[in-house]
C-alpha cells in the first residue's frame, strides 16, 4: 500500500486502485503457490504490479524463512514483445529499483537479465574466422562495420546493419564443441554463467524460449532457464500461438 499510494506517486505515477488490487492478487497467489489468471486492462500498470509483487515475495519469504529452499531462485517473466522486454530492462526495473532501494525496502538494486537462444549471440571463434575471410574483400562498408562492432557487442540483436548471411555465419552454433579453444574466454559462456548468479532476481524471456525450456525439462534435457521460484506470463493471450509454433506440425499438400 505504501509503495503504490505514497512512493510511486511521489515519483510521478498516479494512484490506480485496479493496479493495487492486481498486485495484492498476485502477491497472495505467489505466497500460496497457486495459479492466477488475471485479465488486466490497458493502462492499469500491470508491469509495476507484478514486479512489486515479486519483490515483496523475495523480501518477506527471506524474512519469514518461507520457501527457504527457493530463496536463491529467480522469478521468470515471459512475454511475447521485444519492446516490452526492452522497456522492462531500461525503464520499469531501474525506476522501481531506484525507488525501493532509496527508501530502504530492498537492500541492493534489482538485477535482471534477458534470456534468449544461442542464435541471438555471437560465437567469438566463428567471428574471428568471418573477419579474416572478409578482411581484404570489397564488402559493403555498413555490413563490415557491423561485423567489427561484434568484437565489443555479443548480442546480435543490438547490432544494426548486420546481414542475415553474416549473422548465420557468426552466431553461436546449435552444438558448441566441448574442445573449442576459445571456450574459456567465450562471451556466450560468460553470459550463461552470469545468468546463474543468485543476485540476478529477474529473468526475462519470450514465450518460445519458455516453452523450449519446458520441452527440455519434459524430455530430461538440460533446462534452458535457471530453476525458478515463480513464473509470470505477461501478454498470455499470445501463448497459444507460440505453443502452436513450438509444438505443432505443419503439413503441406
N, C-alpha and C positions, 0 to 999 in steps of 0.2 A: 504493500500500500504506500509506504513512504517513497519507494523508487518512482512509482507512477504518478503519485499525487504531489510530490514535492521536488525530488531531484531532477526528473526529466523535464517538468515544466520550467524549472529554474534555468534549464539549458535550451529552452526554445520550443519544446514539444507541448502539445495540448493534452489535457486530461481526457481520456476516452474510456468511458465505462465498459464498452464492449471489449476493449483491449485488456482491461484489468480482469474482467470475468474470464476471458480466454486464458490469461496467464494462470489464474487460480485453477482452472480446469486442468491445464497441462501439468501444473505442479502436483496436484492431487494424483493425477494419473502416473506421473513419474515415481512418486514416493510409494504408491501402492503396487507398482509393477504391472499396471493394466495397459489397455489399448484405448485410445480416444480417437474418434473420427470427428474433426471439427470443420464446419463449413464457415470459414471466416470471410466476410465481405471485404471488398476493396476499400482500403483507406483506414482500417481499424488498427493497423500497426501490428500485424501478426508476427513479424520478424522479431521485433523487440520483445513481444510477449513470450515467444518460445525461447529466445536467447536468455532472457531473465529467468525463466523457469529452470533452464538447465544450470545456470549459475547458482541459483538457490538450492537445487538438488545437490550440487557438488559441495557447497558451503555447509549445509546442515546435515548432509549424510556423513561428512567428515567429523563434524562436531558431536553428533549423536552416536557415531560408530555404526549406524545403519548402513547396510551394503558394504561393510568394511572390506570385503573381498574384492569389491569393484572400484575402490577409491582411486586407483591409478588408471582406470579405464576412461577413455574419452566418450563423448557423445558424437554421433554421426548425424549430419544434416544432409539429406538428399534432396536435390532439386533438378528440374529439367532445364533451367535457364542459366546460360553462361553469364548473362547480365546480372542476375541475382547473386550468383556466386561472387562475382567481382564486387558488387555493392556490399556484400557482407564482409569481405576481406578489407575493403578500402574505406567503408563508411560505417556500417552498422556496428561491427565488432569493436573497432577502435574508439568510436564515440561512446558506446556503452561501457567499455573497459575503462576509459578515462574517468567517467563519472563515478563508477563504482569504486575504483581504486582511490581517487581523491577523497572519497567520503568514507574510506575505511571498511567498505563492505567486502572487498576482496583484498588479499594480501599481496598480490602481484598481478600485472596486466594479463588479460586474456590472450592466449595464443591459439592460433588456428592455422590450418593448412588445407589446401585444395588437393584432393586425391584424384589422379587421372591415370589412364592407361599408358603403357610403355610407348605407344606410338606418338604420344604428345611430348616426348623428351628426346634430347639429342644423345647419341652414343658418341663419346669422345673419340673412340678408336675409328669408327666409321667416318666421323667428321674430318679427322686427320687425313684419311685416305681420299675423301672427296676434295678437300682443299688442295692436296697435292695433284690430283687429277686435273683441276681447272686452273692451276697456278699460271701456266703460260698460254692458256687458251683465250680466245676472243669471246668471253662470256658476257652476257648482259650485266652492266655495272650494278644495277639495283639488286639483282639476284646474287651477284658476287659479294656485294656489301652485306646482304642479309646472311650469307653463309659465314662471313668473317665475324659478324656480330654474335654468332652462336658460340664463339670462344668465351664470351662473357655472359651469355644468357642460355641456360639449359632448357628453358620451357619454349618449345617451338611455337606455341600459341601467342607468345609475346613478341615474336619477330615478324615484321611486315616485309613483304617483297620476296619471301622465300617461295621458289617454285614448287609445285607439287612433286615434280620429279626429284628435286634435291631433298625435299622433306622425306620422301620414301627411302632415299639412299642413306640419310644420316640419322634417322630415328632409331631408338633402341629396338633391336630385333625381338621377335617373339620369344626366342630362346637365347639367353645370354650364355656364351661358352664359359664354363667354370674355370678354364685355364687362361682366360683373357689376361694379357699382360697389364692392361690398364685398370683392372678391377679395383685395386687398392685406392686409386685416386678418382675413380668413376663418379661423376656428379650425380648420376641417376641412383647409384647405390647409396650415396650420401643422403640423397633425398628420401630414400626408403628408410634409412636409419633415423633420420630426423623425424619421420612420421611416427616412429615408435616411442619418441620422447614423451614420458608421462606428463610433462609440463604443457604439451600441446593438447588442450582440453577439447577443442572443437575440430572435427574432421569433416570437410565438406566434399561431397561428390555429386555426380549426376545419377539419375535413376538407372541408367545402363550399367554403370560401374557397381552400384549397389546390388543389382540383380546378378551381375557376373560374380560378385563376391559370394552371394547366396548359392549360386550354382557350384562354385568351387567347394564350399563347405559341404554341400549335399553329396558331392562325389568324392569327398575325402581328400581333396587337393589342398594345397597351402592357401589360406584365405588371402584376399587382396587387401582387406581392411584390418586394422588392429581390432582385437576383440573389444567391443564397446558395451557400455552400460545402458545406453538408451539410444533410440532412433527417432528422429523427426523427419517425416516425409513431407516436404513442402511441395506445392504445386502437384498434389497427389492425383489430380484428375488426368495428368499425363502419364501416370504409372502404368495403366493397362496397355497403352500403345507401346511404351518402352518394353513391356513384357512380351508383347507380340513380336517385336523386333528381335529380342534376345532368344526367346524360346520357340517361336513359331517356325513353321516350314512353308516355303512358297514354292508352288509347282507351276511350271509353265505349261502351255498347251502341249 
